[in-house]
Amino acid sequence: MSEPLEIHAGGEHDGLRLDVFLAEGIKDGTRSFLKKLIKGNRVMVNGGICRKPSHTVVEGDTVRVVMPPPPPFLPEAEEIPLDILYEDDDLVIVNKASGMVVHPAPGHWTGTLVNAVLFHCKGFEPSGEDGQRPGIVHRLDRDTSGVMVVAKRPAAFTHLARQASEHSFDRRYVALVRGEFKEEHGRINAGIGRSLSDRSRMAVTGVHAKEAVTNFSSRERFGAASLVELKLETGRTHQIRVHMRFAGRPVLGDPVYGVTEYSARVFPPEVIEALRGLTGQALHAEHLGITHPATGERLTFTTPPPPDFQTALDALRAWHGAALRNGEAP
């Protein structure tokens, strides 16, 4: 049996649900996974087993969690479709699909990008401090698509991880957001931490926040929506999605921080249909530039948005173009 994990509740935790409290203390644990722990008699509050995810935590509580045994050190290789853009002995560049989790974690032990890479990339040598994240030097959210690099050797991992920490990766994202920025270019400098009202989410806050900076450019304007380009100076959890919400330009299709309901007073039926076809946030990591860890060559890769994103973009373009031809700016 695993050694129990002990978490102490401070004043900032007073009044939280037990499952939300655990989400703060157990990184990468999904709410469904944590609820299973609670209902499976694996969670004790002040020495007594608690089987209610909605139990209210108060300051001073001691919560002990008996975690289930982890899977084998190295995740299993799985034959999962993978869009490989480039591969050599040191690294592999992939175009991650929306909906794919990057690495195994509680609640997602299989079906991840790592499982797919281990199947497709022969001669893979695990690297990094976490056995469940071999070769992973940067991540994308589950429903964010786009270009990622994975190290295939320890030496490559060290070199790429240094580039990531020094922000020498050239990473560019595109997103569909509600409304338009007045500026063509801008910079959002707003610290990000756990939301005080919902601890399972991130937010712009002055409490226990970390510096977060996002640069944006307006690419295309459609009145009620726009296509923006985004570059990060920092890499905080959900940074783009949180900053876009903070700036009043939430990402379309984002069920946590953005917009998933579309008014017929704003959009015509064909645009609403296309937006409802988004399978997650309309956020795509379209470009990645890195320095090859062995050759020193600069490698760059650019990919178009996935079909659901492109369909929504095309619908917005058609609507806006028709409005301009008719002299009716939407």
C-alpha positions in Angstrom: 0.0 0.0 0.0 1.2 3.5 -0.8 2.4 5.8 1.9 -0.6 8.1 2.8 -0.4 11.7 1.4 -1.1 14.2 4.2 -2.4 17.6 3.4 -3.2 20.3 5.9 -5.9 22.9 5.4 -5.0 26.6 5.8 -7.1 29.6 6.1 -7.3 29.9 2.3 -8.9 26.5 2.1 -11.7 27.2 4.6 -15.1 26.3 3.2 -13.8 24.4 0.1 -15.4 21.1 -1.0 -13.2 18.2 -0.2 -12.8 17.2 -3.9 -11.8 20.8 -4.8 -9.4 20.9 -1.8 -7.7 17.7 -3.0 -7.5 19.1 -6.5 -5.1 21.7 -5.1 -2.9 19.2 -3.3 -2.8 16.5 -5.9 -1.4 17.8 -9.2 -2.9 16.5 -12.4 -5.7 14.7 -10.5 -9.0 15.0 -12.3 -12.2 15.7 -10.3 -13.6 12.3 -11.3 -10.4 10.6 -10.2 -10.5 12.4 -6.8 -14.2 11.6 -6.3 -13.3 7.9 -6.9 -10.7 8.1 -4.2 -13.1 9.7 -1.7 -15.9 7.2 -2.4 -13.4 4.3 -2.4 -12.6 4.9 1.3 -9.2 6.3 0.5 -9.6 9.7 2.1 -9.6 10.5 5.8 -10.4 13.8 7.4 -9.0 14.3 10.9 -8.6 10.5 11.3 -12.0 9.5 10.1 -12.9 8.1 6.6 -14.9 10.6 4.6 -16.9 9.4 1.6 -18.6 12.7 0.6 -16.9 14.7 -2.1 -19.0 17.7 -1.0 -17.7 17.6 2.6 -16.7 21.1 3.7 -13.1 21.5 4.6 -12.3 24.0 7.4 -9.0 25.6 8.5 -6.9 23.2 10.6 -8.2 20.0 9.0 -5.8 17.2 8.3 -6.6 15.2 5.2 -4.9 11.9 4.5 -5.1 10.2 1.2 -4.1 6.7 0.4 -3.2 6.8 -3.3 -3.7 3.7 -5.5 -0.5 2.1 -6.7 0.8 3.9 -9.8 1.2 2.1 -13.1 4.6 0.8 -14.2 7.4 3.4 -14.2 7.4 3.8 -18.0 3.9 4.1 -19.6 3.0 1.4 -22.1 3.3 2.0 -25.8 -0.1 2.2 -27.5 -1.0 2.2 -31.2 -2.7 5.6 -31.3 -2.7 7.7 -34.5 -0.1 10.4 -34.3 0.7 13.2 -36.7 4.5 13.2 -36.8 6.0 16.3 -38.5 9.7 15.4 -38.1 11.7 12.8 -36.3 15.4 12.0 -35.9 17.5 10.2 -33.3 17.2 13.0 -30.8 13.6 14.3 -31.0 10.2 14.1 -32.5 8.0 17.0 -33.5 4.2 16.2 -33.5 1.0 18.0 -34.3 -1.0 17.1 -31.2 -4.7 16.6 -31.8 -7.3 18.4 -29.7 -8.7 16.1 -27.1 -5.4 14.3 -26.5 -3.9 14.4 -23.0 -0.1 15.0 -23.2 1.1 12.5 -20.5 -0.4 9.9 -18.1 -1.8 11.3 -14.9 -4.5 10.3 -12.4 -7.7 9.7 -14.4 -5.8 9.5 -17.7 -3.3 6.7 -17.4 -3.7 5.6 -21.0 -4.5 7.1 -24.4 -2.0 10.0 -24.1 0.5 11.5 -26.4 3.3 9.8 -24.4 1.7 6.4 -25.0 1.5 7.2 -28.7 5.1 8.4 -28.9 6.4 5.3 -27.2 4.7 3.1 -29.9 5.7 5.2 -33.0 9.2 6.2 -32.0 11.6 3.3 -31.9 14.8 3.7 -29.9 13.1 6.0 -27.4 15.2 6.6 -24.2 13.2 7.9 -21.2 14.4 11.2 -19.8 13.3 13.7 -17.2 12.6 13.4 -13.5 9.0 12.1 -13.9 8.6 8.6 -15.2 5.1 9.3 -16.4 6.3 12.2 -18.6 9.3 10.8 -20.4 10.8 13.3 -22.9 8.1 15.9 -22.2 9.6 19.4 -22.0 6.5 21.5 -22.6 2.8 20.8 -22.6 -0.5 21.8 -24.3 -3.9 21.6 -22.6 -6.0 18.6 -23.5 -8.2 20.5 -25.9 -5.5 22.7 -27.4 -4.1 21.4 -30.6 -0.8 22.1 -32.2 3.0 21.7 -32.5 5.0 20.0 -29.7 8.5 18.7 -29.4 9.3 15.5 -27.4 12.9 14.5 -26.6 14.0 11.0 -27.4 17.3 11.0 -25.5 18.4 12.3 -22.1 20.9 14.7 -23.6 18.3 16.1 -26.0 15.9 16.5 -23.1 18.4 18.5 -21.0 19.1 20.8 -23.9 15.4 21.3 -24.9 14.4 21.8 -21.3 17.0 24.6 -20.9 15.6 26.3 -24.1 12.1 26.0 -22.6 13.1 27.5 -19.3 15.0 30.3 -20.9 12.0 31.0 -23.2 14.1 30.6 -26.4 11.4 28.4 -27.9 9.6 30.4 -30.6 5.9 29.5 -29.9 3.0 31.1 -31.6 -0.7 30.4 -31.0 -3.9 31.5 -32.8 -7.3 31.7 -31.2 -10.9 32.7 -32.0 -12.1 35.1 -29.4 -15.3 37.0 -28.7 -15.2 40.6 -29.9 -12.2 42.6 -31.1 -9.2 44.2 -29.5 -9.1 47.9 -30.2 -5.3 47.7 -30.6 -3.5 45.9 -33.4 -0.9 44.7 -30.9 -0.8 44.6 -27.1 0.7 43.0 -24.0 -1.2 41.5 -21.1 0.8 41.5 -17.9 -1.4 40.0 -15.1 -0.4 37.5 -12.5 -2.2 34.1 -12.5 -3.0 31.9 -9.5 -5.8 29.7 -8.2 -9.3 31.3 -8.4 -10.5 32.4 -4.9 -14.1 31.5 -5.9 -13.4 28.2 -7.6 -10.1 26.6 -6.6 -10.3 24.1 -9.5 -9.7 27.0 -11.9 -7.0 29.6 -12.5 -7.6 33.3 -12.5 -5.9 36.7 -12.6 -5.4 37.4 -8.9 -3.2 39.2 -6.5 -3.2 36.3 -4.1 -0.4 33.7 -4.5 -0.1 34.7 -8.2 2.8 34.1 -10.5 3.9 36.5 -13.1 2.2 35.9 -16.5 2.7 37.9 -19.7 0.9 37.3 -23.0 1.5 39.3 -26.2 -1.4 39.5 -28.7 -1.9 40.7 -32.3 -5.2 41.1 -34.1 -5.1 39.1 -37.4 -8.6 39.2 -38.6 -11.7 41.1 -37.3 -15.3 40.0 -37.7 -17.0 42.4 -35.4 -18.5 40.0 -32.8 -15.4 37.8 -33.0 -11.8 37.9 -34.2 -8.8 35.8 -34.9 -5.8 36.7 -32.7 -2.2 35.7 -32.7 -0.6 35.1 -29.3 2.9 34.7 -28.0 3.9 33.9 -24.4 6.7 35.3 -22.3 5.8 33.0 -19.5 4.1 29.5 -19.4 1.5 29.4 -16.6 -1.3 26.9 -16.4 -4.1 27.9 -18.8 -2.4 31.2 -19.4 -3.8 32.2 -22.7 -7.4 31.2 -21.8 -7.2 33.0 -18.5 -5.7 36.2 -20.0 -8.2 36.3 -22.8 -11.0 36.1 -20.3 -9.4 38.8 -18.2 -9.1 41.0 -21.3 -12.7 40.6 -22.1 -11.9 38.5 -25.2 -12.7 34.9 -24.0 -11.8 32.1 -26.3 -14.7 30.6 -28.3 -15.6 27.0 -27.5 -13.8 27.1 -24.1 -16.1 25.5 -21.6 -14.1 26.7 -18.5 -13.0 30.2 -19.3 -14.6 31.2 -22.5 -17.8 31.1 -24.6 -19.9 28.1 -25.6 -23.3 29.7 -26.0 -23.9 31.9 -29.1 -26.7 34.4 -29.4 -28.9 34.5 -32.6 -29.0 38.3 -32.1 -25.2 38.4 -32.7 -24.5 35.5 -35.1 -26.4 34.1 -38.1 -27.5 30.4 -38.0 -24.7 29.2 -40.2 -22.0 30.8 -37.9 -23.7 29.4 -34.8 -23.8 25.9 -36.3 -20.0 26.2 -37.1 -19.2 27.5 -33.6 -21.2 24.8 -32.0 -19.1 22.3 -33.9 -16.0 23.3 -31.9 -14.9 20.3 -29.9 -13.0 22.4 -27.4 -11.4 25.8 -27.1 -10.6 27.4 -30.5 -6.9 27.6 -29.5 -4.1 26.2 -31.7 -0.3 26.2 -31.3 0.4 26.8 -34.9 4.2 27.5 -34.8 7.2 26.1 -32.9 10.8 27.1 -33.4 13.7 25.3 -31.6 17.4 24.9 -31.8 18.3 21.3 -32.5 20.1 19.9 -29.4 22.7 18.1 -31.4 23.3 20.0 -34.6 22.6 23.6 -33.4 20.4 24.0 -36.5 17.2 26.2 -36.1 14.1 24.1 -36.8 10.7 25.7 -37.4 7.3 24.0 -37.9 3.9 25.5 -38.7 0.6 23.7 -38.9 -2.9 24.9 -39.8 -5.8 24.7 -37.2 -7.8 21.5 -37.0 -10.9 21.1 -39.1 -13.4 22.2 -36.5 -11.4 25.4 -35.8 -11.0 26.0 -39.6 -14.7 25.5 -40.2 -15.6 28.1 -37.6 -13.1 30.5 -39.0 -14.3 30.0 -42.6 -17.9 30.7 -41.4 -16.9 33.9 -39.7 -15.0 35.0 -42.8 -17.9 34.3 -45.1 -20.4 36.1 -42.8 -18.1 39.2 -42.4 -17.3 39.3 -46.2 -21.0 39.2 -47.1 -21.7 42.0 -44.6 -19.0 44.2 -46.0 -20.3 43.6 -49.6 -23.7 44.7 -48.5 -22.4 47.7 -46.6 -23.4 46.2 -43.3 -20.5 45.8 -40.9 -21.5 43.1 -38.3 
